[in-house]
Every structure is written in structure tokens, then in C-alpha cells.
Amino acid sequence: MLKSVLILVALAIGLLLPSLDAYTFTLRPFLMALLFFSFLNVRIDRSIFSRQQVVAALLLPAIGLGCYYAGRWYDEDLGLTLLLMGLAPTAVITPVLAQLMQRRAAYMVGAIIITHLSFALVMPVLLPRLLGVDLSLESLGVLVYTIGSTVAGPLVLGQFMRRYGGRVTNVLRRIGPYAFVLFLSNIAVASGSLSYYLRYESHTPLTFIWAAAAGIGLLLLANFTLGSRLAPIDHRVEGSLALGRKNTMLSIWVALEYINPLTVLGPMLYILFQNVFVAGQIVYVDRKDRRRD
């Protein structure tokens, strides 16, 4: 319960302090540190992968295209905004969230690898066709590096320490729970970035913002619900996170690099909504587990 309250407090702090936008450079290193502590407790083998993860990854292009054409009924930019979040892969923070809810972080690692592979394969095809954007080899290289270094670095280091770290690994595992502070910092900074954009950089009509908020909200609920239904019965929470919790930081980068600044609104709204949703999910799962025990 306390962790859920802290997540909501971090969100509120960010919305009240748009100046936190200046600290977005901390997002990636803090995220990598969080992933390291998660991967430290996960053994990477065939057991982390499942058929349901592949199904979820294959659904991403269909969801993205469906959102794009639905949003185009209102406005082309709304279609692009929804497309970006429909295609987004599993957030690299999900192993941390799974651990917070005492679920399998390993399942999330498998989902991250598979959905990011799907994203990397689909983006070079859809962007030129739908958006009129030409992805050069250099740009693709940057995309692969951004994804790969963020996930692979902590993954390799975590597995190395797990196998050869000895006593140091035991010390790191005791420190791990305190890394939640870094998670709260990332939420506050991302929320501050959203606040800054809406206050100082956006000249978007209010009706567009409301339409985007409604579309993103419906997409989020559909993703979490569908993800839980696709997963094995003993991994419902993990499945919901795999399809519902999105790599918004990657989406923001793609929006600014290849589309237009207005489409940043989609991932920014998703940041806000998914953190509120997960805060409630943590409370629900905790109470459910207590009743079962």
C-alpha cells in the first residue's frame, strides 16, 4: 500500500514541478540501474519464454494499425499518436514491477526481448508506408543501440554478477529493494516532462487533448485486459504488464526523431495513466494475495 501511495505522490510532484523536465537525462541511467537489480535475481534460460509472449508481440502491429485508423477518423495527428503507443513494446521497467507484486520477473524479461524484437522489425516497414518517413541505416542503428544498450547492458552485467560476483552479489541483493527510490525519481521526472510540455510548449486545442486522453485511456485498458487474458492462468499479472506497460521513453524518442512533437502527447499521457493504473494494480494484487494466504 505504501509503495502505491509513493507512486501517486511522485506523479503529483512531477505535475506540480514542470522544472523537473530538465532532469530527463537521469531517466535512462536510473532505468538501467533498476534493470540491473532485477536481472540480478533472474536466471536467463528457455524457461523465461512462452508462446503467449510471442502472441502478444504479433498483436502489436495489429493493435497499432487499428489505433491509427480509428484515430484518423478524428484527426491524422491523433491517429499517429495512437499508432505510436499501440506499437510500443513492453516497458523495460516491468521486471521491477513484477517483483514489487511478488510475481515472476523472469517472465517479464522474456516479454521484453520478444516485443522489442517485434518493434524493431515492424517500425522500418510501417514508418515509411504510413508516415512518409525514411529510416536510414544510421537511424536504425541508433534505434537498435538505444534498445540494445538499455536492456542488454544490465542483463549481461546482472548475469555476470549472479554467476561470478560471490559476496558482492549478496550485498547487491540486499541493496536492491532500496532502488525503488530510482523508480520514483523516474516517475516524477517523466510526469514533470508532461507538465512542462502541456504548460509551455503545446498549442494544441483542448479538444484534441481530450480526444487523445480518451483514446490513450481506452488503449491502456484494452492492453492490460487483453494481456492478462493471453497469459497462462498463473501469470495473469505478468501478462497484463507485458502488453499494458509500455516503453514510453522509446516512444517519445521515436516521436521526436521521426514523426512530430505533437505525437509526444500520446506517450506522455500513457506515462500518467499507466502509473496510476499500476499503483491501483499493486494494491489489488497485494490484497488478493493476503486473502489467499
N, C-alpha and C positions, 0 to 999 in steps of 0.2 A: 504493500500500500504506500509506504514512504517513497519508494522509487517512482511510483506513478505520480505522486504529488510533486516530486522534484522535477520530473519531466515537464509537467504543466507550468511549474514556476520558471523553468528555463525558457519555455516558449514565451511566457508573458514578459520576461526580462528582455528577450530579443525584440519583441514587438514594440516595447517602450523605449528601447535604445537602438535606433537605426544606425548610430555611430559604430556599432559592432560590425557593420559591413566592412570596415577597414581591416578586420582580422580574419577575413576569409582564407588567408594564406595558411591558417592553422588547421583548416579542415582536413586536408589530406594527411599530414603527418600524424595528427591525433587519431584519424581513422586507421592508419596503418599500425599504430601502437595498439589500438583496441583489437585489431585483427590478429596481431601477433599473440596477444594473451589468449585469444580464442583458439587459434591454431595450435597453441602450445598444449592444449588438452585434447586434441583430435588426432587420431591415427588415420592417415590417408591411405586407403586401400579400396578395393572394389565395393566394400560394404556401404560406402557413403553415397553410392549412385543407385538410382532406381528408375524403373520405367516411367513412373509418374512425373519425374523431373523432366524427362525427355518430352513427354506430352505437353507439359507446361511451357517448355521452350518453343515447341512447334506452334503453340497457340499465340505466342506473342505477335507474329506478323498478322495473323487474322484479327486479333484484338486491335492492333494499331490501325490497320486499314479500315476496320469497322468504325472506329472512333473518328478517323479522318473524314470519311464520307458523311457520317452523321453530323459532325461539326460544320461541314461545308454548307449544310442547309441554312445555317445562320450566317456564317462568315468564313472566308478562306483562312484567315489567321486563326480562328477558333479551331478549324479542322487541323491545322498544323500543330497547334498547342496540344490538342488531344492525341494526335498521332505520336508525338514525342513521348508522352507518358504511357501510351498503350504499348509501345515498342520497348520501353525501358526494361533492362534486366533486373534480376534480384539484387537488392542492396547488399554491399559488402559488409554492412553492419549486422546483418541478420544472425550470424553465429553468436554475436554478443547478446542479442535479444532472446534467442533461443535459450541461452544459458540463464538469463535473468528469469525466464519462466520454467527453468528446470526441464528443458526439452533438449533433443539431440542437436548439438551444434554441428556434428558431422554431416547430417542430412542437409543442412544449410550450405555447407561448403560444396557439396555435390551440385546443389541447385545453382550456386553462384557460377561455378565453372561451366555448366551446361548452358544456362541462359545467356551468359556473356558471349559464349561461342556463337549462339544463335543470333545475338545482336550484331556481332562483328560480321557475320555472313550476310545478314539481311540489309543492314544500313547501306552498304555500297550499291545495292540494287535499287532500293526504294527511293533513296535521296535523289539520284539523277532523274528517275522516272516521274516522281510526284512533285518534287520541289524545284526541278531545273537546276540542281547543284551538281557540279563536277567534283568528285572526290579524287584528288591526285594521290599518287603513291606516297608522297610525303605526308599528306594529311592522314591517310590510312595508317602510315607508320606511327604518327603521333597518337592516333586513337588506340592502336594496339599497345603502344608503350604506356599510355595512361592507364588502360585497364590492366595490362600485364604487371607493371611495376607495383601498382597499388595492391593487387591481390597476391601475386607470385612472391614478392619480396617477403612480406610477413609469413606467408605459407612456408617457404623454404627455410627461413630463419627459425620459425617455430618448430618445424620438424627436426631441424639440426639440433636445436637445444633440447628437444624432447629425447633425442637419442644419445647425444654426447654431453649434455650440459651438466649432468650429475647433480651436485648440491646446489649449483647456481639455478638450475631449473626448479628445484623445490622452493627456493627463495622467490623466484619469479612467480610461481603459482600462488604463493601467499600474498604477493603484491597485487595480483590480477584483479581481485574484487574492487580495489580502490581505483582502477582505471575507469570506473563508471563516471568519475568526475570529468574525464575527457569526453565521454559521450554527452554529458550535459552541456559541456562547453560547445560542442559542435551543434547541438540543437539551438542554443542561444544565438550563436553566430549566424546560422542559416536563417533563423527567424528574424534576426536583425537585418540581414540582407534583403529579405522580403519586405520588411517595413521601410527600408531605405528606398527600394525601388518604387513602391507604391506612393511614397510621400514626395520624392524629389525627381524621379526620372520618368514616371508614367504619365502620359497624356491620353490614356485610354478612356473611352467613355465608360461610365459606371455600369451601363447595361451590359457591355462586353465582359467586364469583370464578374458580374453576377452570373452571366451565362457560362463563363469559364469555370467559376466556382461550382456551379451546379453540375456541369459535365465532369469535372475532376472528381467531385464527391461521388457521383454515381459510378464512375470508373473504379474508384478506390473500393467501394463496397462490393462491386462485382468481382474485382480481383481477389479480395480477401475471401469472399464466399466461395468462388469457383476453385481457388487454390486449396481450400480446406476439403472440398468435395473430391478433388482429384487425388489427394494424398491417401496413403493407407490409413485405416481407421485408427491406428495407434500413433499416427503422425499428423493429425488434423491441424494442430497449431503450427507445426513446421511448414505444412503445405500452404496454409494461409499466408505465412510470412514470405514463402518462396515466390508467390505470384503477386502478393499485395504490397509488400515492402519494396519500393523501387530505388534504384540507383539514381537519385535525383541530381547528385553532383555531376555525374556523367551526362545526364540530360541537359543540365544547364550549360555545360561546355559545348555540347553539340548545337544547342540553340544559338549560342553566341557566335560560334565558329562558322556554321553553315546555313542557318535559317535567318532569323531576325530577332532583335531584342524583345519584341512583344511576346514571342513564344516562351520566353523565360518565365512568364506568369504561370504556365502550367506546372512545371516542376516546383516552383516556389509555393504555389497553393498546395501541391501534393505534400511538400515538406510539412506544412502546417497540419493538414488533415491526417496524414499518416501517423504523426507523432501523437496527436490527440487520440486517434483510434488505438494505437498500440498501448498508450497509457491505460485506456479502458480495458484493453485485452489483458494486460498484466494483472489488473485487479480481478477480472473474471476468471482467469486461469488459476490464480492463487486461491480464490475462494472455492473453486471447483475441486482443486487438489486437496484442500483442507476437509471438505465434505467427504471426499472419497477416502481419505485417511481415517 
